[in-house]
Amino acid sequence: MEVTESAALESVVRQFCPCDEFLSAAPFGTGLIHRSFCVTVSSGAQFVLQRINTRVFPHPIALMENIDRVTAHLSQIAAGTHRRALELVPAADGRSWAIAPDGAYWRMYRYLAGTRTVDRIESAEQCFIVACAFGDFQQQLSSLPPPRLHDTIPGFHDTPRRMAVLERAIQADAANRVRHAGPEIDFARRREPLAHVLLDAGMPERVTHNDTKINNVLLDAATGEAVCVIDLDTVMPGLAVYDFGDMVRTATCPAPEDETDLSRIHSRFDYFEALARGYLAGAGPFLTRNEKEHLTAAGKLITFEQGVRFLTDYLSGDTYYPVSRHTHNLDRTRTQFRLLESIESQERPMEQVVRSLLSPADRRGIPM
């Protein structure tokens, strides 16, 4: 780390820890959105310091108001129990963020010792653990008092809007790539009705995480059990099943999302079953029967939506997702669409699994 960067970090740390001497800061984690550092101060305490990416989140104060309310609520629930929760460190002026001399927004969390993250699901058992953690996260936030949280990314899961943006990208053909993506464009257009399935289902608005990858759950380094959910930037109002759908998309496929060998792309049925068991065990009775019955549809919808986003970015000239080759976003599109086909081919047994997990009251059609 350059001396100038170290000095800049020290000035930020001083805003959060005015009584301690800054000792060191090292890059932390594998996240691509924010710059993160593990900071050590003279008292021996360690913290995670993050520079907020205001290009992705242009309203950092609203973002931090959300995170402040969510972490405070989760900490209140955890008090006096074995639970652990993320804890923001307030700046000296009492705010949950600090502004550096260059205008950058920063935040600090207390470091949770004895934890780790993993980047890829390693087993069906781990699927259950992670899904249970996200279900429990939603259940805890179902009691978050008003007012409504800010939409940190408005229209994030508005799939009809995503389709409209795709159509505009096709018409504009800014990168002259439409001719290379004919099958993918046809695939998306044939499945356009899927974009409306969840929005038209009459499900209630919930507080949702919206980025339910395994690396957003801290695991106990010794036992592998879930400690707490992290990366709260996209916590905002949405449909509960969006979170389950993103778990299906990210956890059940054995290959990375930019895999070029499409024969490796499929949805593992045993992983789906473990996700469903874990999610319903963690979420508890606050979910309605209608929400539970749309779990498989959510896996299809979120996978489709992500494929549409990749395709739109490819046709627009790779303006959003980082790429390392000119077909990178097209390759990502193909993996999502192949994964969707795999989910579709297993839709009936997946729905049977979900039905088998419903409570007797759900099976009788009695609202919980």
N, C-alpha and C positions, 0 to 999 in steps of 0.2 A: 504494500500500500504506500502510495506517495506521501511525502511529508505534508504537502498542501492538503491532500484529502484527509489525512489523519487530523490535521489542525481544524479542518472544517467540521469533522465529526465530533471532535472534542467540544467545539462551541455549541453544537446541538445537544450533546449529552449534558452539558452544564445547565441547559434550560430544564432538563428533567431531574438531574441529580446535583443540585447546587452545593450540597454539603460533602460530596465525594470527589476524589481526584480521578480523572479519566486515566485508565491504564492501557487498554488495548481495544481494538475492534477488528473482527475478521469477517469476511463474507460468509453469509449463512443461508443454507437452504438452496433449493433448485428452482424457486419461483421465477417466472419471466416478467411479471408485471411490475413489482416494486423492487427497489434495491434494499437488501436486508443485511444486517450485520449483527453478530453476537458481540456484545459489549461487556467488558469487565471494568469495574471501578474499584477504588481503593478499599472499600469495605468488604470486598470479596464477592459482592453480589454480581449476578450476570443478568443481562437484559437482551431482548431482541429489538433492535432499532430499525425502523423501516422508513424509507423515503417514499411518499405516496406518489404514484404515477398519475399526474393530473391530466395527461392526455387521454388515458382510459377512463379516469374518474374526474371529470372537470369541475365537480362541486365537492371539494374535499371536506368542507365543514359539514355539509349534509351527510356525507359518508361517515364522518367521525361521530356525528350525533347518533346515527344508527348503531354503530359499534359500541359507543358508550352505553346506550340504553340496553343493548343485548347482553353485553358482558356483565353489567351491573345486575341484571335480572338473573342470569345464570349463576353468578357468584352468590346471590341471595339464596337460591335454591340449594347450592352446594354447601352452604354454611352448616357446620355441625354434622356433616355426613362424610362418607368416604369419597365423594365426588371431587373432581378438580375442575377448575374453569380458568379460561384466559382472564388475565387481569391487566388492564391498561395502567400505565404509570402516568399520573397527571403531571403536567408541566408546572413550573413554579408559579405561574399566574392562575393555576387552577383548571386550565383548559385541558382537553384530552389530546391536544396536538401542539406542536411548536412550529414556528416559521423561522427558517434560516435567513441569514442576511441576503442570500440570493433569491429569496422568495419561495423556496421549496418548502413543502409541508412534510413534517415528520411526526411519527408516533413511536411509542415505546411500550413493549409488553414485558412483564416479568417472565424470565426464562423458567420453564418447567423442567427441572432436572429429572433424569431417569426415564426420559421419553425418546422416541425415535419416530421417523416417518419412513414409509416405503413407497416406491413409485409405481409398483405393479402388484396386483393381487396375486398371491402365491398359492391359495387353496380355497376350496369351498368353505372351509371353516372360517377363513379370514373374511370371506364375503359376508358370512353371518355376523361376525363381530362388527364390521364396518357399517353394514346396513342397520344393525341394531343401534349403533351410535348415532347415525343420522335420524333414525326414527325417534329416538329418545330426545334428540336435539329439537325436533319439531314439536314433540309433546311438551317439553319444558317451555318452549316459546308460545305455546297456545294460550298461556296465561299472561303474556306480556300486556301490560295495561296500555290503553290508548295514550297518545294519538297513533295513527297509522304511520309505519316506517316510511322513509323516503324511498322512492324508486331510484336506486343508484345507477341503473342502466335501464331507462324507460323502454318498454316494449321488448324486453329481453327474450321472452318466450311467446311473442306475438307471431306465430308461424305464418298466418295469412299475410302479415306485413313483410315477413322475410321472403315469401313467394313473390310479392309485388316488387320487391327490390331486385330479386333475381330476374324477373321479366324485364325490368328496366335495364339491367346489365346486359341481357341478351340483345335487346334492341340497340343499345349504344355500341356494343362490341368494341369497347375502348382499346383492348389489347389485341384485336383481330384473332381471337381464340375460339369463337363460336364454332368455327368449322372443325375444331379438334375435339369438341365436347358434345357432338350430336346425340350419342346414346345416353349420356348423362342428363342432358336437357330433356330428352323424351321421357326418361325414367321419372324425373322430378314432376313433369307435367302430368303424367299418368296418375301420380299419387297425390295430386293437389287436394282431393277431398280429405285426405288424412290431416291436413293442416287445421281443420276445423273441429276435429273429433273431441278434443278435450275442452276447448273453449265453449262448445255448444252443449256440454254434458251437465251443466248446472251445478258444478261443484263449488264449495265455498272458498273464499280467499283465505289463505293461511300465511304465516311467516315461514319462508322457505330459504334454504341455503343457496341453491342454484349453481353449485359447483361441487358435486358430491363424488369427487375422485378419492381414492384411498389415501393419497398423500395429504388430504385435508383432514385426516383424523390422526391425532397424536396417539401412539401406541406405547404401552409400558415396555421399556427396553428388556425387562426380565421375563415377563409373562406373555407379552403380545396382546394383552387385553386393551381395549379402547380406554383412553384417558379423557380426552375431550376433543371436540370439533374445533378446527382452526380455519383461518382464511375467511373472515367474515365480511369481506368487501361487498359480496353480492347478496347478503342477507337482506331480503326485502319482501314485500307482498307478492304472493303467487299461488299457484295450485300445488298442494302437497305432493301430488303424484309426479310433478316435474322432477323432484329430487330422486324419486325412485327410478324414473326413466333414465336419468343421467347415470345412475349406478349401473343399470342394465347395459347402457352403451359403453361405459368405460371399463366395467369389470368382467363382463362375460366373454369378451373377445380375447383370444390368446396372443394375438399379434398387435404390434403398434399401429396407431391410426394412420401412419403413412406407409404401411406395408405395400409393396408392389406385387407380391405373389398372392393373388386373391384366393388361391386354394387354401391359404392359411386362415382365411377370414370366416369365422362362424361364431354363433352364440352358444356357449356351453350350457346345456340344460341344467346340469347339476349346480352350476354357479347361479343360474336364475332362481332355482328352487331355494338355495341358501339365502340369496338376497331377499326373497319374499318372506321367508321365515323370520329372518333377522329384522327386517323393516317392520313387519307387523308386531313382532315381539317388543320392539323398542317404542313404536308409536303408541301402542296401547289403544284404549277404546275411544280416543277422541276422533279418530277417522270415521267417516260415515261409510255405510255399505257401498254407496255409489263410488266413493273414492277408491275403496279396496277393489271393486270390480273393474276399475280402469287401470290397474297396474300394468298389465300386458300392453294395453294401448299406449301407455306412457312410454314404455320402452321403444315401441315403434316410432312414436311421434318425435321424441328427442333425438333418436338416431337419424331420422329423416331430416329434421330441422338442421342438425349439424352438417349433414351432407349438403344441404341447400346453402348454408353459409360458406362452406369451403368452395362450392361451385361458383357462387357469386364472386368470391374474392379472386378465384382463378380468372374468371371472365373480365374482371375489372383491372387486372394487371397486378395482383398480389399486393394490395394496398393495406391489408390489416394483419394477416398472419405472417410471421417470419417464414421465409422459405430458403432452401439451400439448392434448389434446382427449379427449372422453369415449369416442370410438370408437378411440382410438390403439392399444390392445392388440388390439382386434378386427381393425383394419386390418393389424397385424403378423401376426396369425394367418392371415389370408387370403393374404398374400404367401407365407408359408412353405408353406401347403397347396397353393397354385398352383405354387410351385417344385417341391414334391414330385411333383405330377402331371407336370411337365415332365421331371423325372429319370426317373420311371416310364416315360414314353413313349419314352425313349432308352436304357432299361436294357440291351437286347440289344447295340446297338453299343458302349455304354460297356464292357460286359463283354468284348467282342471286343478293344477297345483294351487292356484290362488283360492279357488272355491273350497278346496280341502282344508285351507287354513282359516276360513271364516268361522266365526263363533256360531253357536246354535241360533242365537238371536238374529244374526245376519242371514243365516240360511232360511229362516222363516220370514225374512223380509221385514223384521221389526227394527226400526231405526234405533241406533245405540245412543 
